[in-house]
Amino acid sequence: MSDSQPAAPEQPEQYVLTLSCPDKQGIVHAVSSYLFMTGCNIEDSQQFGDHDTGLFFMRVHFSADAPVTVEKLRASFAAIGDAFRMDWRIHRSEDKMRILLMVSKFGHCLNDLLFRSRIGALPVEIAAVVSNHTDFAELAASYDIPFHHIPVTRETKAAAEEQLLELVRTEDVELVVLARYMQVLSDDLCKQLSGRIINIHHSFLPSFKGAKPYHQAHARGVKLIGATAHFVTADLDEGPIIEQEVERVGHDVTPDQLVAIGRDVECQALARAVKWHSERRVLINGRRTVIFA
C-alpha cells in the first residue's frame, strides 16, 4: 500500500476581459460564444448598457486550461473586437498591476497604500514612489520600494514631467496614483496618462479651495466631510469619479480632529479606487465611470 498522495489537479488559468463599445444586439452572445469555442469557462460576468451614452460595458472573469495563453486569447479575440468597435483588454488575473505612487508633504495615503500592498489587501506591484520632496524616502525604503526625488519649480516643470514619463515607460507602469501629490499637472501630461492616473482630494471642492480646507470648513460649521478619488484630466479635480467616502461630524469637533477624520476618509476612498482599478473593474464612461465592484 503506497503512502503517496495523488497529485492535485492543475488549476486552470484565470483571466479578465473588459470591454466598452457602442451598444447593439449580439455583443454578449459573441463574447460568450467566443469563450465557449476557445475552451474557456465563464466564472463571473457583469454588463451594463448606458442609454444616455449609447455605450455597452462588460467585465468577464473566465478560466482556461493550457495550451490557451493570454497572447493567443488576445490574438483570436481581435476580430470580435473589430466587428463591434470595442475598446477591450484581456489580462491574466494573477498579473498584478504595476503602479507608481506620487506624494508631497502629506504621507497618510502613501503609507496606507504601501501597507495594504504589503499585507496583500491591494493586488498591485508598487514600482516606485516619486516625490517633489524627500520627506518619505525612508518610508519607501522601509518597504524596499525605489524612491525618486523629482523637484518641481516653474522653470523645471516640463523637464520634471518628462522625467516622470520616462520612469513610467521604463518601469512598465500601468497606473499612476497621486497620493496627496500637491502639484498641478500639465494638460499634456494629463493627456499622455489619460485613464491611467488617479487623484484623491477632499470633497469640499469647490467650496473650500486653497490652503487649510478643513480649517475653512470648521469655520463654516460643516456637518459632513469626505473625499473623492477620481481620474485626472486637464480640468482640475473634475475628472470621472471612481469612489467617494463621507463621515458625519458634530459641532464639537476641532479643526485638528477634522483633519484627522479627513485623513481616514481620504485613505479609504483612494484605497478602494486603486483596488477596483487594479482588478480591472473600472471603465470610463465619458465624464463618469462604470464600476463592476
N, C-alpha and C positions, 0 to 999 in steps of 0.2 A: 504494500500500500504506500503510495507516494504522499509525502507531506507538501509537495509543491502545489501552489495555488494557480489556477488558470489565469493567464494574463488578462488584465482588464481591457475591454474593447477600446480602441482609439475613439476619442470623441471627435465628432465632425467639426470642421472649422466654422466659426461664426462670422457673419458679415452683416453690414448695414448698408442698405440702399436708400438714398434720399433723392427726391426729385421735385421740381416745380415746372409747370408748363401751362399753356392755355387749356382751359377745361373743355373737354369734349368726350363723347362716348368712346368706350373701349380701352381707356387707359389702364384701369385695374385688371381687366381681362388680359391685356397684352403683357403686363408685368407678371401676373400670376402664371400665365401660360409659359412665358419665358423661363421662369424659375422651375416650373414642373419639367419642361423639356430638357433643362440642363441638369436635372437630378437634384435640385435643391428643395429644401423643406422650409416653408414659412413658419417661423416661430411666433412672430407678432407683426401686426400691420395696422398702421394708422393713416387716415387720409382726411383731407378737408378741401372742400370746394368753396371758394370765396365768390359769392355772387356780385360783390361790389367791384372786384378787380377782374373777374373772369378767369382767375388762375386756380389751378389744382395743385395740391401739395400732398406728398406721400412719404412715409418712412416705413421701410420694411426691414425687420430683423429676420434673417434666414440662415440656415445652416447648409453645408455642402460637404460631402465626402471627397477625399482625394480621388482622381487627379485634378479636380477643379482648383484653380488658383485665382487670386484677385485679378491678376493680369488677364487671364482667359475670360473671366467674367466681364471685365471692362471692355475687352475687345468685342465680345459677342453681343453685349448689350447696346453697343453704339448705334446699331441700325434702328433699334426701337427708340432710342433717344432722339435720333434724327427725325424719325417718322412723326413723332409727337412734339417736336421742337422743345425738348426737355433741357433744363439745366439740372444735371444729375451727377451723383457721386456714388461710388462703391468703395467701402473701406472694410478691412478686417476689424472685427470688434476688439480684438486683443491689442491692436496697434494703438498705443497711447498718443494722443495729440501733443506735439511739441509746442510749448508756449514760452513766451518771453514776458517777464514782469517788469513794469516800469514804476518807479516811485520817486518821490521828492523828499519831503521832511516828515511826513506822517506815515508811520510804518505798520499800523494795525492791520490793514488789508493785506499787505505783503506778508507779514508774519502769519496771518490766518491761512493764506493760500499755501505757504511753504509747509506749515504743519499738516494741513489736510492732505497735501500731496504725499508727505512722508508716511502718514498712517494708512494710506490707501483709500481715503474718503473722496479723493479727487483723482479721476483717472487720466492724469496728464504726466508729461515729462517736462520738467522745467529746464529749458535750455540755458537760460541766463537771467540775471537781474541787471537792469540798466537804471542809472540814476544820474540826475544833474548835480547831485551832492554825493558825499562819501559816507554819510551817516550810517548806512546799513550794509557797508562792506563786510563787517564782521558777522552780522546776522546771516548774510548769504553764505559766507564761508563756513559757518557752523552747520549748514545744510549741504555742504560740498557743492554749491551752485556757483558757477563763474559770475563774478561781479564786474560790470563795465561802467566806469565813470565817464559820462559824456557831458561835460559842462555846456551850458547854453547861454549865449548872450545874443543881443540883437545882431551883432556883426557875424557871429559864428553859427547862427541858427540853421542856415542852409547846409553847411558842412556837417553839423551835428546830426541833422536828419538823414543825410546821405550815409553817415557812419552807421546810424541805426538800421537803415535799409540794407546795408551790406551785411550787417550782423544777422538780420532776418533771413537773408539769402544763404549765407554760409552755414548757418545753424539749422536750415530747413524748418524754420518756424512757421506754424500754421495759424497761430493766434497771438496777438499782442494784447496784453492786459494792462491798462492804466490803473494801477493800484494806488490811487491818490498821487498821480503824477501831475504836478501843477504847472504845466507848460501848455500853451495853446499851440496845436499842431497846424502846419501849413495846409492849405487846400490841396496842394499837390501830394503831400504825404497821405492825407485822408483818402484821396482817390486811389493811390497806389495800394493802400491797405484796406480798401473798401470791403466790408463784410468780414474782415479779419482782425478787427481791433475793437475792444470793449472798454468802456469807461464806467466809473462809479461816481456819483455825486449826491449830495443831499437833495431831498425833494422839495426844498423851499423855493427852488427856482420857479419863476423869475422874481419872486417876492424879495428875497434877501441875497442879493448878489454881492460879490466882493469879499472883503476880509471879515472874519468872525461872524459867519452866518448864524450860528447858534446863539450868540450873544444878541444879535439883532432880533432873532425870533423870540428870545426871552423877553426882550423889551416890549414886544408886541403881544405877549401873553398867548402864544400858540398852544393848542391842545393836542396836536398831532405832529410828530416829526417822522421823517422817513428817509429812504434812499432809493435811488433809481440806477439800475445797470442798463446800459444801452450801447448800441453800436455807435462808433464815432463817425461823424460826417463833417463836411465843411461847415455846416450850420451848427454852431457851438451848442453843445448839450441838447440838441434836438434830434439826434439820430433815433432809429427804431428801438423801442423799449423792449428789453428782454425780461427783466424782473424788477419788482418793487417790494419794499418792506416798510411797514409803518409801526409805530409804537405810540400809544396814548400817554400823555403826560399831564400832571396836575399843576395847580397854581403854585405849589410849594417847591417845585424843583428849581435848582440854581443853574446859572449858565454852565458851570463846570459839569453838573450832572447831565445836562442836555448834551454836552459834548460827548460824555461817556456813553450815553444811550445811543447817540448818533453813530459812534464808532461801531457799536454792536450791530446796528441795523445795516450799516454800510457793508460790514463783513459778510453778513448773512445774504444780502441781496447779490453781492458780487460773486460769492462762492457758488450760489445756485446757478447764476448766469454762466459762469465758466464751466461748471459741471455739465449743464444741459448742452452747451455748445460743444464741449469735448466729446459728448456722447452722440453727436450728430442729431440733436433734437430740435435745433433752432433753424428756421428757414425765414429769410427776409421776404416780406410781402409789401413792397413799396415802402411807405413810411411806417409800417407796422411789422410785426413778426408773427409767425405761426410757431407755437411751442408744443411739440409732441412729448410732453412730460409724463 
